[in-house]
Amino acid sequence: MVSCLAVLASLCLNAQTVTERDWHWTDLKNGIRTACLQDTLWGQPRYIAVVEYDPRIYGTFLLDAEREKAESTNVLAARAGARGAINGSYFDMKELTPVTFFSLKGNVLGETSPEEGFRTDGLVAIKDRKGHKVSIQAFDSAKRNRIAARNHAVLAAGPLLLKKGRRLTAEDEGGFETGLHPRSVIGKDAEGKIWMIAVDGRLGGNAVGMSISMLTTLCEQLGLVDALNLDGGGSTQLWTSVQGTLNHPSDNRTFDREGGRRVPNIIYFK
């Protein structure tokens, strides 16, 4: 059950919805749009960056970077010739290896660790090699081999925020969901457009981050019907080939574009 605090927070934001605020949209043409919003939400400063693109025009892909090739999202995306990209799912920061289920071309590259099971309840699945058939689904570890066999690429993450317009998240007591952190999301709207969202945090008076409940409300107000939380924190980075990094990665504790963290996988389109 969503807590009273979450309901009050939602009502507070609904007094002036996200879509009514002063977004700065850029049309990159050919089915790609980006936007950013720097505003006071839930009584604190927040910065949000989004990319919206048409999967009928662009293919969506997963990139696996072996440990020695791991780099920040912008570097990995540029190497892949991407038009846009966001960081992937959770990983071991020392070993730079995935700790959630990850498969490419039917080959399993990562399994969900026991420590990640509490939040890894969703996945992004790319069914075809050209990357045009993208879905966000619930993750059932018992069916992981079947899921891998039926899709060109699969990456598990979580929590799953929205499915078919239904809100799925509830606050926990451990701090991961209730805490204010940088967050990353991949989602789809009712028209089938794919959205990548980065919410900045840990940047003092510029951006404090969001809880999972706030993040879900944000996705609802942007018109998403399916939405999956990805790795967040210092990993949060959103990039396009035209504009570069759109958000402010937090690892350098500075409100600039330079704090990108090395990650072992990303989601990109081209």
Solvent accessible surface area in square Angstrom, and as a share of the most:
residue,aa,sasa,rsa
1,M,216,0.96
2,V,46,0.27
3,S,41,0.26
4,C,106,0.64
5,L,137,0.68
6,A,5,0.04
7,V,73,0.42
8,L,114,0.57
9,A,16,0.13
10,S,23,0.15
11,L,108,0.54
12,C,72,0.43
13,L,1,0.00
14,N,71,0.36
15,A,92,0.71
16,Q,79,0.35
17,T,37,0.21
18,V,0,0.00
19,T,83,0.48
20,E,115,0.52
21,R,40,0.14
22,D,101,0.52
23,W,27,0.10
24,H,106,0.47
25,W,99,0.35
26,T,54,0.32
27,D,82,0.42
28,L,24,0.12
29,K,131,0.55
30,N,107,0.55
31,G,34,0.32
32,I,2,0.01
33,R,91,0.33
34,T,3,0.02
35,A,6,0.05
36,C,36,0.22
37,L,2,0.01
38,Q,98,0.44
39,D,45,0.23
40,T,75,0.43
41,L,2,0.01
42,W,32,0.11
43,G,63,0.61
44,Q,70,0.31
45,P,43,0.27
46,R,1,0.00
47,Y,13,0.05
48,I,0,0.00
49,A,0,0.00
50,V,0,0.00
51,V,0,0.00
52,E,16,0.07
53,Y,0,0.00
54,D,8,0.04
55,P,13,0.08
56,R,190,0.69
57,I,94,0.48
58,Y,12,0.05
59,G,4,0.03
60,T,0,0.00
61,F,41,0.17
62,L,12,0.06
63,L,33,0.16
64,D,55,0.28
65,A,7,0.05
66,E,98,0.44
67,R,121,0.44
68,E,126,0.57
69,K,117,0.49
70,A,2,0.02
71,E,54,0.24
72,S,12,0.08
73,T,1,0.00
74,N,46,0.24
75,V,52,0.30
76,L,2,0.01
77,A,0,0.00
78,A,64,0.50
79,R,144,0.53
80,A,21,0.16
81,G,51,0.49
82,A,4,0.03
83,R,72,0.26
84,G,0,0.00
85,A,0,0.00
86,I,0,0.00
87,N,1,0.00
88,G,2,0.02
89,S,2,0.01
90,Y,9,0.03
91,F,20,0.08
92,D,52,0.27
93,M,120,0.53
94,K,162,0.68
95,E,69,0.31
96,L,17,0.08
97,T,58,0.34
98,P,26,0.16
99,V,30,0.17
100,T,0,0.00
101,F,0,0.00
102,F,1,0.00
103,S,0,0.00
104,L,35,0.17
105,K,130,0.55
106,G,39,0.38
107,N,94,0.48
108,V,61,0.35
109,L,74,0.37
110,G,8,0.08
111,E,84,0.38
112,T,36,0.21
113,S,28,0.18
114,P,128,0.80
115,E,124,0.56
116,E,21,0.09
117,G,43,0.41
118,F,131,0.55
119,R,41,0.15
120,T,8,0.05
121,D,65,0.33
122,G,0,0.00
123,L,0,0.00
124,V,0,0.00
125,A,1,0.01
126,I,1,0.01
127,K,114,0.48
128,D,34,0.18
129,R,169,0.62
130,K,147,0.62
131,G,0,0.00
132,H,71,0.32
133,K,126,0.53
134,V,9,0.05
135,S,39,0.25
136,I,1,0.01
137,Q,60,0.27
138,A,68,0.53
139,F,25,0.11
140,D,63,0.32
141,S,60,0.39
142,A,90,0.70
143,K,95,0.40
144,R,79,0.29
145,N,102,0.52
146,R,129,0.47
147,I,24,0.12
148,A,4,0.03
149,A,84,0.65
150,R,155,0.57
151,N,20,0.10
152,H,30,0.13
153,A,1,0.01
154,V,0,0.00
155,L,0,0.00
156,A,0,0.00
157,A,0,0.00
158,G,0,0.00
159,P,8,0.05
160,L,8,0.04
161,L,0,0.00
162,L,1,0.00
163,K,54,0.23
164,K,175,0.74
165,G,43,0.41
166,R,163,0.60
167,R,59,0.21
168,L,58,0.29
169,T,11,0.07
170,A,43,0.33
171,E,49,0.22
172,D,45,0.23
173,E,182,0.82
174,G,72,0.69
175,G,29,0.28
176,F,38,0.16
177,E,21,0.10
178,T,61,0.35
179,G,20,0.20
180,L,64,0.32
181,H,53,0.23
182,P,3,0.02
183,R,5,0.02
184,S,0,0.00
185,V,0,0.00
186,I,1,0.00
187,G,0,0.00
188,K,40,0.17
189,D,18,0.10
190,A,90,0.69
191,E,143,0.64
192,G,24,0.24
193,K,43,0.18
194,I,1,0.00
195,W,12,0.04
196,M,0,0.00
197,I,0,0.00
198,A,0,0.00
199,V,0,0.00
200,D,2,0.01
201,G,0,0.00
202,R,89,0.32
203,L,13,0.06
204,G,55,0.53
205,G,69,0.67
206,N,55,0.28
207,A,0,0.00
208,V,30,0.17
209,G,0,0.00
210,M,0,0.00
211,S,7,0.04
212,I,2,0.01
213,S,9,0.06
214,M,29,0.13
215,L,0,0.00
216,T,0,0.00
217,T,3,0.02
218,L,0,0.00
219,C,0,0.00
220,E,66,0.30
221,Q,32,0.14
222,L,18,0.09
223,G,38,0.36
224,L,7,0.03
225,V,46,0.27
226,D,17,0.09
227,A,0,0.00
228,L,0,0.00
229,N,2,0.01
230,L,0,0.00
231,D,17,0.09
232,G,13,0.12
233,G,10,0.09
234,G,0,0.00
235,S,2,0.01
236,T,2,0.01
237,Q,4,0.02
238,L,0,0.00
239,W,25,0.09
240,T,0,0.00
241,S,57,0.37
242,V,98,0.56
243,Q,73,0.32
244,G,24,0.23
245,T,17,0.10
246,L,21,0.11
247,N,0,0.00
248,H,10,0.05
249,P,1,0.01
250,S,4,0.03
251,D,69,0.36
252,N,58,0.30
253,R,165,0.60
254,T,67,0.39
255,F,62,0.26
256,D,44,0.23
257,R,101,0.37
258,E,138,0.62
259,G,5,0.04
260,G,27,0.26
261,R,46,0.17
262,R,111,0.41
263,V,3,0.01
264,P,2,0.01
265,N,2,0.01
266,I,0,0.00
267,I,0,0.00
268,Y,24,0.09
269,F,0,0.00
270,K,101,0.43
